[in-house]
Amino acid sequence: MVAHVKSLGFASHNRGGKPITHVKEHIKYMEADREHHRTDPVLFNKAEDKIHRRDFFQKLNEQPKQGVVGHKFVISMSEDERQQYGTDLKELVRDTMNRFEGKHNVKLDWIAAVHDDEGHPHAHIVIRGYNEDGKQVGVYPTHIKDFQKFADQEKIRQFERRHEPDRDFLRELDQERENAPIPDIQFEKKKEIEKDQQIEEIEKEREIEKEREIENERPRSVGRSFERDFELEP
């Protein structure tokens, strides 16, 4: 059994329509109290357990009117799985987002709410289209796989924290980050240089070939001109 992460798509200015309104309506749905919710949904973020949607709406209104407005996700698990692991979905969302930010070295601006539905406990998350540094946020299939992996790992960590209180999970997480493979920047730079050199060589060959064609054409045209200039009349 695993925790599941599913993308519900994104709203973008590039698609036309009213993307900001679309994201706002989705957030209103996230916090709406419905009969099938066992507890009232409450909006929260990485630092606060209860927030008002107007603050997030204000950020949506003020961010650049281009590109993605917001990304929508759901983290869900089966009823049996949640009972077996005793998972706190709010804590799971925060831990998952924190792991993602740590791996990709970004600070995301997000808002979430737990829907404690019988048989289908899940949490809705909206990531704003611009991060806290004002840069556009893109979420791709590889990122969904990261969210999936981190959610399932943090579900297990959460269970172990309750049953192994003496274990230093923060230290283990730091060790994981230290031991994670680091991209070989020098190797990537070398590949770029080699690629540029190849392109430059191709361009030089084209120039040489062009000059050869001009040289091959020049004698014939000069010869014909000379014959015309000195042609004897019969």
ABEGO torsion letter per residue (X at the ends): XBBBBBBAEBBBAAAEEBAAAAAAAAAAAAABBBAABABBBBBBBAABABBBAAAAAAAAAABBBBEBABBBBBBBBBAAAAAAAGBBAAAAAAAAAAAAAAAAGBBBBBBBBBBBBBGBBBBBBBBBABBAAGBBBBBBAAAAAAAAAAAAAAAAAAAAAAABAABBAAAAAAAAAAABBBBBAAAAAAAAAAAAAAAAAAAAAAAAAAAAAAAAAAAAAAAAAAAAAABBBX
